Amino acid sequence: MKRITLPDGASVPVLGQGTWMMGEHPGRRRSEIAALQAGIEHGMTLIDTAEMYGDGASEELVGEAVAGRRDGLFLVTKLLPSNASRAGTLAACERSLKRLGVERIDLYLLHWRGGVPLAETVEAFEALRAAGKIARWGVSNFDVDDLEELGEELGGGTAALNACAVNQVLYNPEHRGIEFDLLPWQHTRRMPVMAYSPVGQGGALLGSAALAGVARRHGATPAQVALAWALREGGVLAIPKAGTPQHAVENAAAAGLTLTVQDVADIDAAFPPPRRKRPLAMI
């Protein structure tokens, strides 16, 4: 599995595992746990979840899936903005640690901006890091102006922003507005983008004729093509979801798929790159 380096030097796989809407249906639990474990076995050792997902059910599912397998894993979870005060952040982290069944979260993200001042949330993140409860922190659904404000809160400059490990945002061929400004802004500062819903919400892109055409040329699936597209230029790691072991194995194989110039041109023709600033897309 190819890897990407975070600002603090930590190395993580370019493909991880998302868990949105997992853990909410008892009838799917065994398959979802098996899928996460299959993904781990095939190199997708980064697992992303959030306290919001199923009101903690996703974190509990991840905790069950990784029990006895903690070594070598990189666990990511996210803090609701309504809990992002200093006291609220500390309490929410403790709840997430309990549900995950671990002593430390590898990456703790602010899920999106809310009414709490960024400085207060960052202060809480740093307190958690000092206490060994989290190893590093980052943000999600932040646009350029949000990141610039965060940099000012951290004292200004690229060096200050190194404290923020990633920005997790929506990115796929259908939603590529970040290519106009956010993606190059983060590349310049060596802050990776963590792409959520890389094959579209609920696999919405799987019916794309352009992706299907590229997939036929490579003997791949449209989902694998969408993942390879997200990873094509570096600086991006993606977190697709898989509900079955077979699906997880297929996702992992996408890390080895290299798109040609013609492949990228065909996808650009179907999903044109942005020519102007667009509002940050979120789901």
C-alpha positions in Angstrom: 0.0 0.0 0.0 1.4 3.4 -0.9 1.7 5.9 1.9 1.6 9.6 2.6 3.4 11.6 5.2 1.6 13.9 7.6 3.2 17.2 8.7 4.6 15.7 11.9 6.4 12.9 9.9 3.8 10.2 10.6 3.2 7.8 7.6 -0.3 6.6 6.8 -1.7 4.6 3.8 -3.2 6.6 1.0 -6.3 4.5 1.2 -8.1 4.2 4.5 -11.6 3.1 5.5 -14.6 5.3 6.1 -17.4 4.2 8.4 -20.3 6.7 7.9 -23.6 4.9 8.4 -21.9 1.7 9.6 -22.8 0.2 12.9 -26.4 1.3 12.7 -28.1 -2.0 11.5 -27.6 -5.2 13.7 -28.1 -7.4 10.6 -25.1 -5.9 8.9 -22.8 -5.9 11.9 -20.9 -9.1 11.2 -20.3 -8.2 7.6 -19.2 -4.6 8.5 -16.7 -5.9 11.1 -15.4 -8.4 8.6 -15.0 -5.7 6.0 -13.0 -3.5 8.3 -10.8 -6.4 9.3 -10.3 -7.4 5.6 -9.3 -3.8 4.9 -6.8 -3.9 7.6 -5.3 -7.1 6.3 -4.9 -5.5 2.9 -3.1 -2.4 4.1 -5.9 0.0 4.8 -4.9 0.5 8.4 -6.3 4.0 8.7 -9.9 3.9 9.9 -12.1 7.0 10.1 -15.2 7.4 12.2 -17.0 10.2 14.2 -19.0 10.6 17.3 -21.9 11.8 15.1 -22.1 8.6 13.1 -25.0 6.7 14.6 -24.6 8.7 17.8 -21.5 6.7 18.6 -22.5 3.4 17.1 -19.9 3.6 14.4 -17.1 4.2 17.0 -18.4 1.2 18.9 -18.3 -0.9 15.7 -14.7 0.2 15.0 -13.8 -0.6 18.6 -15.1 -4.2 18.2 -13.4 -4.6 14.8 -9.9 -3.5 16.1 -10.0 -5.2 19.5 -6.7 -7.1 19.8 -5.4 -5.5 16.6 -4.5 -2.0 17.8 -0.8 -2.2 16.9 -0.1 -0.6 13.5 -3.5 1.0 13.2 -4.2 4.7 12.7 -7.6 5.6 14.2 -9.3 8.9 13.3 -12.5 10.2 14.9 -14.3 13.5 14.8 -15.6 16.0 17.3 -19.0 17.6 16.8 -18.8 21.5 16.7 -21.6 21.6 19.4 -19.1 19.8 21.7 -16.1 21.9 20.7 -15.7 24.1 23.8 -12.8 23.3 26.0 -14.8 21.3 28.5 -16.9 19.8 25.8 -14.0 18.7 23.8 -12.3 17.0 26.7 -15.5 15.1 27.7 -16.3 14.1 24.1 -12.8 12.7 23.6 -13.2 10.6 26.7 -16.5 9.2 25.4 -14.9 8.4 22.0 -12.0 6.7 23.7 -14.4 4.5 25.7 -16.4 3.6 22.6 -13.3 2.8 20.6 -11.8 0.8 23.5 -8.4 2.5 23.1 -6.2 4.7 25.3 -5.2 7.2 22.5 -6.8 8.5 19.3 -4.2 8.9 16.5 -6.0 11.8 14.8 -8.8 13.9 16.3 -10.7 16.2 13.9 -13.1 19.1 14.4 -16.0 17.8 12.2 -16.9 21.3 10.9 -16.9 24.8 12.1 -19.5 25.9 14.7 -20.0 28.8 17.1 -17.1 28.0 19.4 -13.9 30.1 18.8 -11.2 28.1 17.0 -8.7 29.1 19.6 -10.7 27.4 22.4 -11.0 24.2 20.5 -7.3 24.2 19.6 -6.5 24.8 23.2 -8.5 21.7 24.2 -6.9 19.7 21.4 -3.4 20.7 22.6 -4.4 19.8 26.2 -5.5 16.3 25.0 -2.3 15.9 23.1 -0.2 16.8 26.2 -2.2 14.3 28.2 -1.5 11.5 25.7 -5.2 11.2 24.8 -4.7 12.1 21.2 -1.5 12.0 19.1 -2.4 14.8 16.7 -5.4 16.9 15.6 -6.9 18.3 12.4 -10.0 19.7 10.9 -12.8 18.8 8.5 -14.9 20.8 6.0 -12.6 23.8 6.3 -12.2 26.1 3.2 -9.1 28.3 2.6 -10.5 31.2 4.7 -11.1 28.9 7.6 -7.6 27.5 7.4 -6.1 31.0 7.1 -8.0 32.0 10.3 -6.8 28.8 12.0 -3.2 29.8 11.0 -3.7 33.2 12.6 -5.0 31.6 15.8 -1.8 29.4 15.8 0.5 32.4 15.5 0.7 32.7 11.7 2.9 31.1 9.1 3.3 27.6 7.6 5.2 26.4 10.6 2.3 27.1 12.9 -0.2 25.3 10.6 2.0 22.2 10.9 0.1 21.5 14.1 -3.0 20.8 12.0 -2.4 17.3 10.5 -5.1 17.2 7.8 -8.2 18.8 6.4 -10.9 16.2 5.6 -13.2 17.4 2.8 -15.6 16.1 0.1 -13.6 15.2 -3.0 -14.5 13.1 -6.0 -14.9 13.7 -9.8 -18.4 15.2 -9.3 -17.2 17.5 -6.5 -13.8 18.9 -7.4 -14.2 22.6 -6.5 -11.2 22.3 -4.1 -8.9 22.0 -7.1 -9.3 25.7 -7.8 -7.8 27.0 -4.5 -8.0 24.7 -1.4 -6.1 21.8 -2.8 -3.1 23.9 -4.1 -3.2 25.9 -0.9 -2.8 22.7 1.2 -0.2 21.3 -1.2 2.0 24.4 -0.8 1.8 23.9 3.0 2.2 20.1 2.8 -1.1 19.6 4.6 -2.7 16.5 3.1 -6.3 16.4 2.0 -8.4 13.5 3.4 -11.1 12.9 0.8 -14.4 11.6 2.1 -17.1 10.1 -0.2 -14.5 9.5 -2.9 -16.9 7.5 -5.0 -19.9 9.8 -4.4 -22.5 9.7 -1.7 -23.8 6.2 -1.4 -21.7 5.2 -4.5 -23.4 7.8 -6.7 -20.6 7.9 -9.2 -20.6 4.1 -9.9 -23.0 4.6 -12.8 -20.8 7.1 -14.6 -20.2 6.1 -18.2 -16.8 7.9 -18.1 -15.6 5.9 -15.1 -17.0 2.7 -16.6 -15.1 3.3 -19.8 -11.8 3.9 -18.0 -12.5 0.8 -15.8 -12.9 -1.4 -18.9 -9.5 -0.4 -20.2 -7.9 -1.4 -17.0 -9.9 -4.4 -16.1 -11.0 -2.5 -13.0 -14.2 -1.3 -11.4 -15.6 2.3 -11.6 -15.1 2.6 -7.8 -11.4 1.7 -8.2 -11.1 4.3 -11.0 -12.7 7.0 -8.8 -10.3 6.1 -6.0 -7.2 6.1 -8.3 -8.4 9.5 -9.7 -8.5 11.0 -6.2 -5.0 9.8 -5.5 -3.6 10.7 -8.9 -1.5 13.7 -8.0 -0.4 13.0 -4.5 -1.1 15.0 -1.4 -4.5 13.2 -1.0 -5.6 10.2 1.0 -9.1 8.8 0.6 -11.4 7.0 3.0 -13.9 4.9 1.0 -16.5 2.8 2.9 -17.0 -1.0 2.4 -19.8 -3.0 3.8 -18.3 -6.4 2.8 -14.9 -8.0 2.9 -14.9 -8.4 -0.9 -15.7 -4.7 -1.3 -12.8 -3.8 1.1 -10.3 -5.9 -0.9 -11.5 -4.2 -4.1 -11.0 -0.8 -2.6 -7.5 -1.6 -1.4 -6.5 -2.7 -4.9 -7.2 0.8 -6.2 -4.0 2.0 -4.7 -2.1 0.1 -7.3 -4.0 1.5 -10.3 -2.3 4.3 -12.3 -4.5 6.3 -14.6 -3.2 7.4 -18.0 -3.3 10.9 -19.5 -6.2 9.7 -21.7 -8.0 8.3 -18.7 -7.8 11.6 -16.8 -8.9 13.5 -20.0 -11.9 11.3 -20.3 -12.9 12.0 -16.7 -12.3 15.7 -17.2 -14.6 15.7 -20.2 -17.4 14.2 -18.1 -16.6 16.1 -14.9 -14.9 19.4 -15.9 -12.4 20.9 -13.5 -13.4 24.2 -11.8 -12.6 27.4 -13.6 -13.6 29.7 -10.7 -13.9 29.6 -6.9 -16.8 27.5 -5.7 -18.4 27.2 -2.2 -16.9 24.3 -0.3 -19.2 21.3 -1.0 -20.3 19.3 2.1 -22.5 16.4 2.9 
